[in-house]
């Protein structure tokens, strides 16, 4: 949620900034409702002050006097007026909050202005895409793929996009998860295992609602949602919390399955592991001092880059343009690995700074050194998304005989050096 005080001071600046993103919102309507809300609050406070003053006067009057009876009649009218005004205030408050929730976060000044992926800025490339295996093929065309990843079984049991990992592949997935978690722990992230379902309040706090209803699986009877990423439950762990100043930064990592509907996608580019409705991911979440948040974003990006170097995967880093970053995002880096068989880049991580946007919605604050309360800044990144990382590993390391060599950092975790 944006800071309403800043919006009041400079609405035109907000309109200009928000106009660079792909979302539509009515800033003027939010300001009109804010003005009506403040007027209602002032009127309610004035009526309550009159009530208090009248009560004090009545306490000094003879209860049998005409003056007392006149005051009683006046108080009844006042009470009725106050009740009506408070009902109006409640309605305006609800509409005001709904309007504020519809306004996305403003992009940071370092975000490239643009409409789509063609406007994303490449800020770094590591490794040699031409240096991967000369025998690389698309992972879903590998002769052993259907034995490793049973997509047909998943479709039968659940539906399209819900895979079974079998045998060697199940062992590889489990080993990679442990590797990612151990790396995060060594970097100072405390591991937690969160719930896989969240309530609407949690989804609203992180910005999934009211923006991404169509992408989440909902358990409507209970008003719960399957998590699209561990960011949602992990961030909400500290909803309505106050950190001491020296408790920041707070770092957590979490492995979870993630669930996204991803409707309307067809074709070769979403085959195999490229786009799933259930996928595994290790998520990294930070709560930091506001003045440190962009430094922490660079630190998060550097951490994920090092993870990809250890996996020996050529990658590139994109500074996502204003039309591509998400609803709660102020700045977002996407990290993509080279897919040697498909001859294209696959996104395996997003590292994002939400500034105080999520913290305002979730009421997560810290007590500054001078004692005042302020909202923290929140960040998150994938460290890493499993499915596309697997796809790139399979493709880039396929030998002429079809055997897939594994990077050295995974040998001890998986208990093997190759698959197939």
N, C-alpha and C positions, 0 to 999 in steps of 0.2 A: 504494500500500500504506500502511495506517495505521501509526503509530508504536506498536509493541507495548509499549513502556515506558509510554506514556500510557494504553493500554488496561488494563494491569495495575493502574495506580494508581486508575483510576476507570471501571470497566466499566459501571456504571449510567448514567453520563453519556453514554457511547458508545451504549448501547442506546436511550436516549431520543432522541438525535440521529438515529441510523440509522433509528429507527422512523418518522421523518417522510418518508423516501424510499420509493420504490416497490419496492425490492429486498428480498429476504429473505436472511438469513444467520444463522449460529449462532455468536454471540459466545462463549457458554459453552463450546462445543466447541473453539473456537480457544484459549481460555484453558486448558482441560484438557490439550490437546496441548502447549501452551507449557510447562505445569508438568511434564509427562512428559519433554519434550525437555530441559529444564534439569536434571531429575534424572538423565537418561541421561548428559548431558555431565559432570555432577559424578562419576558412577560411573566413567565412562571415564577421566577425569583421575586419579581415585584409583587405579584399577588400573594405569595407566601409571606413576604415582609408585611403586607397589609393585614394578613390573617394574624400574624404574630402580634402586631401592634394592637389590633382590635381585641385580641384575647387578653392582653395586658390591661387594656382599658376596662373591659368587662369585669375583670377580677376585682376592680375597685368600685364597681357600681352595685347599688341595691338591686337584687335579683327580682324585686317586685315593682321596680320603677318602670315608667314608660320608656325611659332612655335605654334601659337594659333590653327591654323587649324589642325596641327598634334596632339595637345592635344585633340581636339574635336573627332578626329578619334579614338584615344586611349581610350577616355572615353566611346565611343559607344561600343567598344569591352569589356571594363570593365563592363559596365552595363549589357550586354548580359551574360557575365560570372557569374555575381552576381545573375541575375534572375534565371539562370539554377541551381546555387548552392543553392539558397533559396528554390527552388522547391524540390531539393533532400533532403534538411534539413527537410522540412515539411513532406515528405514521411517517412524519418527515425524517426522523432519525433512521428508520429502516430504509427509506428511499435514498437518503444521503449516503448511507453505508454501501448500498447496492451500487450507487453511482461511482463511489470511490473505488470499489472492488473491480469495476470495469475498466479502470485506467491502468495501463501497463507502466512498467518502470521506464525511465528515460535512458536512452543509450549514452554511454560515456563519450566524451569528446574524441577519444582515440579509436572509436568504432568507425569503420569505413561506411560512408553513406551509400546505400544501394538497395536494389529491389530483390535480387535473387542470387543464386550461387555464383553467377558470373562476376559478381561484384565483391566476392570474398577475397581478402588479401592473403597471399601466401607469404608467411613471415620466416619460414625455415623449412629446409628439406635436408633430411639425413639419410645416408645410405645410397646405394646405387640400384634403382629398379631394374636396370639391365643386367645386374650382377646376380640375380636370383637364378634358380635352376633353369637350365635350358630346356628341361623336360616338364616344366610346369604346365598343368592343365587346370581348368576350372574344377574346384573341389567336388562339385556335384557330378562331374564326369569321371572321377577317379573310379577304377574298377572295384575298389573295396568300400566306396563311400556308403552304399546301401547296407553293408554289413556293420559299419561303424555307427551310422546315424539312420535310425529307422523312422523315416518320415511317414511311410504308409501306415505303420503301426500306430503312430501318434494320431494320424487322421482318423483311424478306425476307433481308437479309444476316446479321443477328445474332439479333434477337428484339425484342419490345416494349420500348420505353424506351431505344433506342439510335438517336438521330437522326443524319441527315445535315444539315448546314447548307450552303446553296447560295447562290452569287451574292452579292447584296447582304448577305444574312445572315451568310455566312461572313466577309465583309469587316468587318462590324460586330462580330462576335465577336472576331476577331483584334485589331481596334482597341481594343475595351474591355479585353481582356487587357493590352495594352501600356499603356493608360491606368492601370489598377489597379497594375501593377508599377511604373510611373514614380512614381505617387503614393506608394507604399510606400517606394521608394528615397529619395525626397525627405524622408520622415519618419524616415529612419535605419535602415530595414530592409535588410539585405544580401540580395541575390537569390541563390538557389541553385536548381538543377534536380535534384530527387531521383529515385531509382528509383520505378517504379510498382508494384513488387511488394516485399513484405516477408516476413520469416520470422516464425514463431510467437513467438519471443522478443521481437521488436519490437512485435508486436500486443499481447502481454501487458504490455509495459512501459507503453504508453499507455492500457491499460484496455479495448481492444477484446475481448481474451480475458481471462477466460472469459465475458464478458458478451454479445458480439455475433456469435457464430459464424454465426448464421443470416442475418445481414445482409451478410456478406462473401463474395465469390467466391473460391473456393479452387482452387489448382493442386495437387491432392492428391499427385500423383506426386513433386513436388518439395518439398512441405511449405511452399508459399508462398501468400500472399494478395494479390489485387489491392487497392490501397489505397482505403479509403473516404474518405480525406481526406489531404492532404499533411502534416497534423499528425503522422501516424504515422512516416514515414521521417525527417522533419525533426527531430522531437524525439529520435529514436534516433540521429541523427548524433553526439550527445554522450553516448550510453550509456557507462557506466563511465569517465566523464571527470571531471576536477577543474579547475574554473575558479580562477584567481587572483581575489582579492577585487575588484580594480579592473577585471576583465574583465566585470563585470556592470553593467547589464543587457546581455545578448546578444540581438540582434534579427535574425530572418530572415524573408524572404517567399519564397513559391514558388508558381508556377502549375503545376497538374497537372489532367489529367482525373481524375475520382473515380468509383468504382464501388460501387454499393450495390444489393442485391437488392430491398429495399423490397417484400417479398411481401405479398399480401393486401389491396392497395389498389385500389378500383374507383370508378367514378363520375365525374361532371363535375369534381369538385374535383381530380382527378389527370390531367385531359386535357391535351394539348399539352405545354407546357414545365413544368407544375406539379410533376410528379414523374417523374424519369428514372432509369434504371439507370446511365447514364453521363452525367456532367455536368462542366462546367468550373468551376474555382474557384481564386481566389488566396487562399492561406492566410498568416496572420501568426502567428508563434510567438515567445514571449519566455521567456528564462531570467533570473530576477531574484532580488535579495536578499529573503529572507522578509518582512522588515519593510516592504518596498515593494510587495508584490504586489497589494494592493487599490487602492493608488494607480495602479499600472500597469494594472489592470483598467479603472479609470475613464478613463485615458488612451487605452486601446485602444478603448473604446466611443466616446469623443469623436472619435477618428480616423475610425471607420466612419460616424458621424453626418455628419461634414463631407463625406465621400465621397458620401453620398446627397444632401446639399444641392447639391453640384456637379452631380449628375445631375438635379436639380430634381424628385426623387421625394418626395412626401409620405410620411412614415414615423412609426412609433411604436416606443418602446422598452419592452420588458417585462422586469421582474425576475421570472425564472421561479421558480415555487413549488417547494417541496421534493419534491413528487411528480412534477414534470416535468423536473428537472435530471438529467443523466446519471450513470452509475455512478462515474466518477472526479471529478466536478465538486463543488466547494465552493460556487461561485456562478456563475450564468449569466445573461447578458442576451441576449435575442433581439431583433433589429431587423427589423421588418416594413415593407414598402412597400405603399402602397395600389394595388390593382388596379382601375382605373377601369371596365373592362369587366365583370369578374366581381363587382364591388362587394364585395370582401373584402380582408383583409390577407394578404400573402404573406411568409413568412420568407426573408430573403436573407442573414442573418448571425447567428452566435452568437458572443458574446465570453465567454470562460470563464476562471475561475481554478481550477486544480487543486491549489493550495498545494503541499505536498511529496509528494503522493500518487504522481504519475507519477515524480518524481525518485527516490523510494525503490525503486520497481519497476525503474527504469532505472539506478540507482546513479549519479546525476548530482549532484555535490557541488561546493562551493567552499571555499577555505581562508580562514577569517575572519582579521581583522586580528591577532588574538592567536595565530593559528597552528592553531586547532582546525578540524576538518572538519565541515561541516554540509551538509544537502541544500538545493539551490536550490528555488525555486518556479517552476512552469511555467504559462504562459498561452497561449491561442491564440484567434484570431478569424478570421472570413471577411471578406476584403476585396476582392472580394465573391464570392458565389455567382452564377454567370452566368445560369442558365436562368430563374429567377423574376425576376431584375433585367431581363432581356430582355423577359419577359412584361409587366411593368409599363410599361417604356418604350414598347412597341408599343401597349398599350392606352391609356395616358394621353395619348399624343401623336398619336392618329389624327384626321385632319381629315375634313371632310365628304366630300371626294373620295377618301378611302381612303389618301391619302398620309400617311406617318408622319414627323413632324418630329423631328429629333434634338437633344439638348441641346448648347449651344454648346461645352462642354468636349470633346466627341467629334468636332467637325467636322474638325480637323486630323488626328486619329488615324484617322478613317474615310475622309477625303477626300470627304465628301459631307455635306449638311445635312439630307437627307431620304431616305426610301425609298418606292418605289412609283410 
